[in-house]
Amino acid sequence: MSNPLHRTRVKICGLTRPEDVDAAVAAGADALGFVLWPGSKRAIDEARLAELAARVPAFVTRVGLFVDQEASLIERASAHLDLLQFHGDESPAFCASFTRPWLKALRMRDDLDLHAMAEAYQGAQALLLDAYRPDMPGGTGKTFDWSRIPANLAKPVILAGGLTPANVAQAIRAVRPFAVDVSGGVERAPGIKDPHRIDDFLRQVFLAQSTDFLDKT
Ligand SMILES: O=C(O)c1ccccc1NCC(=O)[C@H](O)[C@H](O)COP(=O)(O)O
């Protein structure tokens, strides 16, 4: 994103509690992520999704996270979601088979060819890039080498993986992503967000792009 007027969008992920949804909305988050994969410490079930999604106001995007799950579950959950985020080995055709726009999450394993993935998943709204750990499909709390992200990728980038209030400004300057995505960096414990850290994260994003704007105009 080379436009100095671009506002880096923020997604707060792994929300499990009403008060955390409210805190993220109040802080100015653009999108909220709900993990529907039962293997996660941040997993919620469909009833909880319905409850949390109903609190989200207009113009804030409700994103559901899935890892190689049944189409029937994704279809039911879609009633409460604006966007789907796929973290497993889902094919492009599977991702595109629902009534919602979607993101493909990619873990930055050493041999990952991002240009090839952008081509394969060209139906995605964006690629969410996260750290690779063989035993975890997401939410690792780890950063990766941001210099591996090519500037000319054919899809918008959502930068994830180990972002915190302390490093998000540096990440934005290094990568210039469409959006940043955080989970562990704004938590007190897995699935339990800290409203002060959420505020601080949003503030750091705002400051990073404000100084960038002033530098360029
Ligand atoms: O959070 C999880 O437990 C999880 C489990 C399975 C798939 C995805 C999952 N989380 C994805 C994310 O929350 C985002 O990729 C996140 O921004 C990165 O997490 P973190 O490094 O903790 O900020």
The ligand as a Tripos MOL2 file, in Angstrom:
@<TRIPOS>MOLECULE
LIG
   23    23     1     0     0
SMALL
NO_CHARGES

@<TRIPOS>ATOM
      1 O1         -5.9800  -18.3610   17.7060 O.co2     1 LIG1
      2 C1         -6.0490  -19.5670   17.5340 C.2       1 LIG1
      3 O2         -6.0210  -20.3630   18.4730 O.co2     1 LIG1
      4 C2         -6.1860  -20.1120   16.1430 C.ar      1 LIG1
      5 C3         -6.3620  -21.4600   15.9820 C.ar      1 LIG1
      6 C4         -6.4950  -21.9860   14.7200 C.ar      1 LIG1
      7 C5         -6.4420  -21.1860   13.6310 C.ar      1 LIG1
      8 C6         -6.2450  -19.8300   13.7720 C.ar      1 LIG1
      9 C7         -6.1130  -19.2910   15.0220 C.ar      1 LIG1
     10 N1         -5.8710  -17.9480   15.1900 N.pl3     1 LIG1
     11 C8         -5.6100  -17.1150   14.0970 C.3       1 LIG1
     12 C9         -5.3660  -15.7700   14.5450 C.2       1 LIG1
     13 O3         -5.8450  -15.3890   15.5750 O.2       1 LIG1
     14 C10        -4.5450  -14.8510   13.7560 C.3       1 LIG1
     15 O4         -3.8230  -15.4540   12.7590 O.3       1 LIG1
     16 C11        -3.7210  -14.0530   14.7190 C.3       1 LIG1
     17 O5         -3.7060  -12.7410   14.3970 O.3       1 LIG1
     18 C12        -2.3130  -14.4590   14.9420 C.3       1 LIG1
     19 O6         -2.2460  -14.7750   16.2610 O.3       1 LIG1
     20 P1         -1.2160  -14.0490   17.2310 P.3       1 LIG1
     21 O7          0.1520  -14.4240   16.7740 O.co2     1 LIG1
     22 O8         -1.5310  -14.5940   18.5910 O.co2     1 LIG1
     23 O9         -1.4590  -12.5710   17.1550 O.co2     1 LIG1
@<TRIPOS>BOND
     1     1     2 2
     2     2     3 1
     3     2     4 1
     4     4     5 ar
     5     4     9 ar
     6     5     6 ar
     7     6     7 ar
     8     7     8 ar
     9     8     9 ar
    10     9    10 1
    11    10    11 1
    12    11    12 1
    13    12    13 2
    14    12    14 1
    15    14    15 1
    16    14    16 1
    17    16    17 1
    18    16    18 1
    19    18    19 1
    20    19    20 1
    21    20    21 2
    22    20    22 1
    23    20    23 1
@<TRIPOS>SUBSTRUCTURE
     1 LIG1         1 GROUP 0 **** ****
